[in-house]
Amino acid sequence: MDVVKNIKAMIPPRNKKDVIARVRELVEADGKKPPAEKTLYAKLSEGRGIQLWLVPYFASALGVTEQDLFDPSKRHKIAKEEVRKDPFRYLDEIEDAAVLKHAITAEVMSVKAAAGTGNNIESIDVFTTGRKAVLDSIIFKAPPKGPIRLMQVDGYSMVPMLYPDSWVIYEDAIEYTVDGLYVINYSNELMVKLLQFNPEEDVLEIISKNPEYKSWKVRPGDQSTFQIVGKVLRCII
């Protein structure tokens, strides 16, 4: 299949593992089971055998359009610096408008949300960098309802759910809706925690997944020491 030969030609051999890892991440984020790393590596090396449903994921990983992958005239190699380990690209770095057709932008925050000790905050808005990240829309099960933000995590309290330098994609929210991960302000400390409602005690449990770290309980309406900043939509480990 020519498209596989085109994909192979676009990837320098030294970057093959990085691209394959990114493709597998995108497939998993879309709720599908990715092919084994060894299988993808072998098929790329042979230049044949990659299924068509994987083409959009390779296009996203390479930062090109699907049409580019089918066009023999565009069998250019991707420069080393273009194969990024970061899970996103900045909007001001993208020149090809076609890349943005199926993309969603997110405000990148300069502060790290703690998964351990906290970061003192008064207003989350003071931590905007002014730059926007471009995220492939396939990582979302449904389009976000409003503006989204991208924030890096620090600390170990949420291991193995989150690790230091993981990223969370979240949308602004001021109240608990369902159990899940939230960005919260607890005693003026910015954190990412798992929130779970306990109906027997009528409290919200603020849970640290790492058993070596403490968890807390608060009343849902208690705004004196606890505020919800956002609901996490996706994690990028």
C-alpha distance (Angstrom), angle and dihedral (degrees) to the residues before:
residue distance angle dihedral
M1 . . .
D2 3.82 . .
V3 3.81 93.2 .
V4 3.83 90.7 63.6
K5 3.81 90.3 50.5
N6 3.81 88.4 50.4
I7 3.80 92.0 50.5
K8 3.80 90.8 48.1
A9 3.81 91.4 50.0
M10 3.81 91.8 51.8
I11 3.79 94.7 56.6
P12 3.81 122.4 72.7
P13 3.83 108.4 -136.5
R14 3.81 92.0 -116.7
N15 3.81 90.2 58.3
K16 3.78 98.1 46.1
K17 3.81 95.3 98.4
D18 3.82 92.2 49.1
V19 3.81 92.2 52.3
I20 3.81 93.0 45.7
A21 3.82 90.8 49.9
R22 3.83 90.4 50.8
V23 3.82 92.0 48.7
R24 3.80 90.9 51.6
E25 3.83 90.7 48.9
L26 3.81 91.1 52.4
V27 3.80 92.4 47.9
E28 3.82 91.4 50.2
A29 3.81 91.2 47.3
D30 3.80 87.7 55.7
G31 3.81 90.4 57.4
K32 3.80 95.4 -106.7
K33 3.79 132.5 120.7
P34 3.81 109.7 -107.1
P35 3.81 122.0 -139.1
A36 3.79 114.8 -102.8
E37 3.80 115.8 -84.3
K38 3.83 91.8 -121.9
T39 3.81 90.8 51.1
L40 3.80 93.9 52.4
Y41 3.78 91.7 44.4
A42 3.80 91.9 52.2
K43 3.80 94.3 46.8
L44 3.80 92.3 48.6
S45 3.78 90.5 48.8
E46 3.80 90.2 51.7
G47 3.81 92.6 43.5
R48 3.79 93.5 -131.6
G49 3.80 144.6 72.6
I50 3.82 102.4 54.2
Q51 3.80 112.1 137.4
L52 3.80 118.3 -119.0
W53 3.81 94.1 -122.8
L54 3.83 87.9 68.0
V55 3.81 94.0 58.2
P56 3.86 95.8 88.0
Y57 3.81 89.7 51.9
F58 3.81 92.3 51.9
A59 3.81 89.2 48.4
S60 3.80 90.9 53.2
A61 3.81 92.7 45.8
L62 3.81 91.0 51.4
G63 3.81 95.8 41.4
V64 3.81 94.1 -121.9
T65 3.79 135.1 112.0
E66 3.79 124.2 -95.6
Q67 3.80 88.0 -115.8
D68 3.81 89.6 59.1
L69 3.79 90.0 59.2
F70 3.81 91.3 56.0
D71 3.81 94.3 46.2
P72 3.86 113.7 90.1
S73 3.81 90.4 -162.3
K74 3.80 89.4 67.7
R75 3.79 98.2 57.4
H76 3.79 90.2 129.4
K77 3.77 119.4 144.8
I78 3.77 118.1 -111.8
A79 3.80 110.9 -117.1
K80 3.79 114.6 -116.5
E81 3.78 93.1 -112.9
E82 3.81 90.7 54.2
V83 3.81 93.0 61.8
R84 3.76 96.1 79.4
K85 3.76 129.4 -161.6
D86 3.81 88.7 -159.9
P87 3.79 111.8 95.1
F88 3.80 91.6 -127.9
R89 3.79 145.2 30.9
Y90 3.79 126.0 -131.6
L91 3.78 118.7 -110.0
D92 3.80 92.5 -127.3
E93 3.82 90.2 56.8
I94 3.80 95.4 58.6
E95 3.78 118.4 89.9
D96 3.81 99.5 168.3
A97 3.81 108.1 83.7
A98 3.81 90.2 -162.6
V99 3.80 89.4 69.4
L100 3.81 88.5 63.6
K101 3.79 95.1 53.0
H102 3.80 94.0 92.2
A103 3.80 97.6 22.5
I104 3.79 135.5 107.9
T105 3.80 123.4 -150.0
A106 3.79 124.7 -138.2
E107 3.80 130.8 -167.6
V108 3.82 108.9 -114.3
M109 3.80 113.8 -135.3
S110 3.80 122.1 -145.3
V111 3.80 96.1 -149.9
K112 3.80 124.0 77.9
A113 3.79 117.5 -130.4
A114 3.77 110.6 -131.4
A115 3.76 125.4 -116.0
G116 3.78 89.2 -179.4
T117 3.79 120.9 8.4
G118 3.77 115.8 19.6
N119 3.78 138.5 -115.3
N120 3.79 114.2 -126.8
I121 3.81 111.7 -119.7
E122 3.76 140.3 168.5
S123 3.80 101.0 177.2
I124 3.80 125.4 13.5
D125 3.81 90.9 -150.2
V126 3.81 92.5 70.9
F127 3.81 88.6 67.6
T128 3.80 98.9 62.2
T129 3.82 112.4 121.8
G130 3.78 95.0 -154.6
R131 3.80 89.9 -121.0
K132 3.79 127.9 107.1
A133 3.78 128.4 -143.7
V134 3.79 121.2 -142.0
L135 3.81 113.9 -133.6
D136 3.77 126.8 -174.5
S137 3.80 109.5 -112.6
I138 3.82 90.9 -135.6
I139 3.80 90.7 77.3
F140 3.82 89.8 69.0
K141 3.79 121.8 75.7
A142 3.81 88.0 -151.0
P143 3.82 131.4 8.4
P144 3.83 111.9 -88.1
K145 3.80 113.2 -102.5
G146 3.78 94.2 -134.4
P147 3.80 144.5 -1.7
I148 3.80 114.8 -36.1
R149 3.78 133.5 -151.9
L150 3.78 134.9 -151.7
M151 3.79 121.2 -141.6
Q152 3.78 134.7 173.1
V153 3.79 122.1 -129.8
D154 3.79 128.4 -132.0
G155 3.81 130.9 -168.7
Y156 3.80 136.5 32.5
S157 3.81 107.4 -98.0
M158 3.82 93.6 103.2
V159 3.82 97.6 48.0
P160 3.03 124.1 161.0
M161 3.82 91.8 23.6
L162 3.82 92.7 49.7
Y163 3.78 133.0 11.3
P164 3.79 132.6 -160.1
D165 3.82 108.8 -74.0
S166 3.80 93.0 20.5
W167 3.81 113.9 135.8
V168 3.79 129.5 -130.5
I169 3.79 124.0 -156.9
Y170 3.78 110.5 -153.2
E171 3.77 142.1 166.4
D172 3.78 123.4 -137.8
A173 3.80 113.5 -91.0
I174 3.78 133.4 163.3
E175 3.78 101.2 -167.5
Y176 3.77 141.9 43.1
T177 3.81 114.4 -101.2
V178 3.81 108.2 161.8
D179 3.78 136.5 -3.1
G180 3.78 112.5 -80.4
L181 3.79 146.2 89.0
Y182 3.79 118.3 -34.8
V183 3.78 138.0 176.7
I184 3.78 104.5 -126.1
N185 3.78 141.1 -179.8
Y186 3.79 106.8 -137.1
S187 3.82 115.1 -179.9
N188 3.79 88.0 -21.0
E189 3.81 92.0 -53.0
L190 3.81 119.3 121.9
M191 3.81 112.2 -132.9
V192 3.80 144.0 160.8
K193 3.81 109.7 -133.8
L194 3.78 141.4 158.5
L195 3.81 111.5 -108.0
Q196 3.79 120.8 -156.1
F197 3.79 127.1 174.6
N198 3.80 116.3 -130.2
P199 3.84 106.1 -158.3
E200 3.81 94.0 -173.3
E201 3.80 91.9 62.7
D202 3.83 96.6 24.4
V203 3.80 90.9 -127.5
L204 3.78 138.6 122.6
E205 3.77 112.8 -121.5
I206 3.81 114.0 -143.2
I207 3.76 101.1 -152.7
S208 3.80 131.2 -159.3
K209 3.80 109.1 -159.8
N210 3.79 92.3 -152.0
P211 3.84 105.2 80.7
E212 3.80 90.5 -147.2
Y213 3.82 89.3 69.3
K214 3.79 128.3 69.8
S215 3.79 127.0 -107.2
W216 3.82 125.8 -154.9
K217 3.77 142.3 -154.3
V218 3.81 126.7 -137.7
R219 3.77 136.6 171.8
P220 3.83 110.7 -102.5
G221 3.81 92.4 -122.8
D222 3.80 96.9 43.1
Q223 3.81 105.8 117.4
S224 3.81 96.4 164.8
T225 3.81 96.7 89.7
F226 3.79 103.4 1.3
Q227 3.80 132.9 61.5
I228 3.78 131.8 165.0
V229 3.80 111.9 -130.0
G230 3.80 101.3 178.2
K231 3.81 147.7 -17.9
V232 3.81 114.3 -114.1
L233 3.80 112.3 -125.2
R234 3.79 100.2 178.0
C235 3.79 139.6 3.2
I236 3.77 123.8 -145.6
I237 3.79 106.9 -158.2
